Amino acid sequence: MQAKHGFDGRHALITGGGTGIGAATATALHSGGAKLSLLGRRIEPLERTASATGGAAIACDVTDLAKVEEAFGEARAANGPVSMLIVNAGVGDSAPFARTGRDSWDRIIATNLTSAFDCVQAALPDLLAGKDSRIVFVASIAGLKGAAYAAPYAASKHGLIGLMRSLAVEFATSGMTVNAVCPAFVDTPMVDDSVARIARVSRRSDEEARASLAAMNRHGQLIDPAGVASMIAWLCRPEARDVNGAALTIDGGTTA
């Protein structure tokens, strides 16, 4: 019998799967019967999420192509061909453009954009050979508009949405769809890092810094990772096969 959400026995590979949106997505897909491979740089959070979801925890620096290829091989050995690829690994930083170094640019583009290219290429033979295959990129509303003091991050997310739309067009007649979710500020460890950075630079408290980020979302709240995960899970459902090339915002009305 097919699982509630149509994921029964299908293999979902999630990059950045140990915390935040990745971990919440693992929980959502696991509840529908998916088999999970969770990739990330730090093995401890991956193992915690894998323990709760029955997934395979695979340490992988997604900016290293050789490590990506090795990790995808390990994932296939554990769970079979990849049916759903959730590209979630990402980093961010904030600084005035004039003080943004090339090293910061290279690190953010490599993690947020180039790794997506590499992961899709690593999974593509499986995805094209399967039925109702899915790619979901975790982008950002920063990929839809400008973002002061975050030029490399915004550029990486604009590029990610461009990659998504190009793949959606190229493979429109295949059994694969390619979409992106674009959340505003989400209550994740990445935002925790931003809070610490803002508090350090501005000499505000962590609570004040967190409130300042929440205030940038139009409804005044940080986005719940579980809400983003539920949108990703919906895009992976068989009923969503006609949704292709979409950049779905989850932002409390921020881009309205």
N, C-alpha and C positions, 0 to 999 in steps of 0.2 A: 504493500500500500504506500502511495506517495505521501511524504511528510506534509505537514500543514502548509508550508510555504513553497513546496516544490523543490527543496534542496536535497532531498534524501539521497545520500551516497555521493553527491557531487562534490568535487574538490575545489575549495576556495583558498587561494593563496593571498595573504594580506601582508603587505610591507608595512613596517612600523606597527606591527601587530601586538606589541606588549602593553601599550598604555593608550589612554585617550580615545580618540575616534577609532583607532585600530582595534583596541581591546573591546570596545563597545560593539563594533561590527562583528568581531569574532563571536561574541555572546549572541547577537541577533541571528547570525547564520547558523550557529550551532543549534539554536532552538528549533530551527527548521530542518535539522538533520544533515547539515553539510559536514564534510570532512575538511579539516583545517590545517593549513601550513602557515605558521606565523614567522615572519622574517624581521630581524632588527639587529642593531649593533650590540645591544646589551642582552645577555642571555637570561638574567634573573627575572626581569618583568615578562619576558616571553614565556618562561617556564611557569610563572604564576598564572598567566592567562591560559596557557596550554593545559595546565592542570585543571582549571575550571571548565574548560570546553572540550577536553579530549583531543586537543590538536597536537601537531608536531612543532616544537620550538627549534628554530634554525637560526643560529647566529650568522649574520651577513651584513657587511658594509655595502650598501647598494650603490655606492659610488665606485666600487671596484668591479669591473666587468667580469673578471675571472671568478670572483667570489659569487657574483650573481648567477653565473652559469652553474657553478658548483652547487649552490643552494637550491636552484630549480631542479637539478638532478636529484638531490636529496629529498626534495618535496615529492617528486614523482615516485621515488622509491617507496615513500611512506604512504602516499595517498592516491597514486595513479595520475592520469592526465589532468591538467588544470582545466577546470570548467569556468571558473570565475576568478578574475584577477582584480584585486582591490589595491590600487596604487596610492598608498597613504603616507609613506615615509616623507618627512619634510622638516626643514629647519627655517628659522627666521632670525632677523636681527633688525636693529633700528639705529640709524645714525644719519646726520645730514649728508646729502649726496657728496658735498665737497670733502667730507672726511671719511667717505666710504672707500676702503682699500680694495685693490684688485683681488686680494686673497679672500675677502668676504664675498665679493661677487662670485668668484670661482666656486667657493664652497657651497653657496646657496643654489646656484644654477646646477652644479653637479648633483646635489641631493634632490632638489625639487623637480628638475626637468630632465637632465641627461639620464638619470637613473630610471625615469619613467620610460624613456625610449628603450633602454636596455632591457627592462623587465618585460615590456610588451614584446620585443623581439624574442626573448627567451621563451615566452608562453605561446607565441603566435601559432606554431604548428598544432599544438593541442587545441587551442581555441577554434581554429578554422576546421579542424577535423571533428569537433563536437557539434552538438545541437543546442540551441539556445545558450550559447556562450556569452559571457559578459565581461566587459572591462569597465570599471568605474574608477575615475580619477578623483581624489580628494583635492580639489582646488581651493578657491577662496573668493570672497567678493573682491579681494585685491586683484584678482584676475579679470575683473570686469570694469574696474575704474582705477584711477591713479591712487597712490598711497604715499603721502609725504613721509620722509624719513625712512622709507622702506623700499627704495627703488629696486634693489636686486630681488627682493621677495616678490614684489608686484610683477616684475618682469618675468620671473620664473613661472608665476601662476598664469599670466597672460599666455606665455608659451605653452603651458600645459593645456590650456583650453584650446589653443590653436592646434596642438597635436591631437587632442580628442576629436575636434571637428573634422580634421583631415582624415583621420582613421575611420570615422563614422561614414564619411562620404565614400572613401575608397572601398570599404567592405560592406556597403549597404545591402548588397544582394547576398551576402553570406548569412550564416546562421548566428552571427555575432553582432551584438550592439556595443556601442562605445559612448559613455556619458560621463558627466562630471557633477559633483555636488560642490556648491560654493557657499560655505558657511561664513558668517561673520566671526567675531571673537568667541571662541569656544572654551569652556571650562576644562582645560587640558594642561598637562605639564608644560607645553610650549608657552601657554599664557602665564603659567607660574613663573617661567623664566623671564618673560616680559615684565611681569609685576616686579620681580626682584631688580631688574635693570632700571625700570622707571623709579622705583623707590631709592635706589642708590644714587642716581643722577639728580633727581629732584628733591631728595631729602624728605620725601613724604613717607608715611607709613605704608606697609604692605596693603592694609585695608583701603587706604586712600588711593593707592596706585591701582588696585583691582577695581575699585569703583569708577575710576577714570576710564578704564578700558570698557567696563560694562556700559558706561554712559555713551560710548561711541556706537553701540548698537541702539537702534532707534527705540526699542522697547525697554531699554535701560537694564537689560539682564545679559549675562553671559549665556551662550547657547549650550544646551544640554548635549553632551556627546551621544547619549542614547537616541536623541531625536535625529541627529545626523546619521547614525547607524541604521535607524529604521528606514530612512530614505534610501540608503545604499541597498539595504535588503529588498526593498520594494523594486528597485531597478533591476535586481537580480532575479526577480520572480518571472515565471513563464508569461504571465499576463502583461508584463512590461516590454514584450518583444518589439512593439511598435514605437517605443521611445528610443530614439537614436540621435546622437549629436546634440543632446540637451545639456545645458549648464543650469542646474537647478539651485536656486538660492535658498538658503536656510539662515535668515538674518533678522527676523523680527521686524521686517519692513524697512530695513536700512537702505536698500537700493530701490525702494518703490518710488 
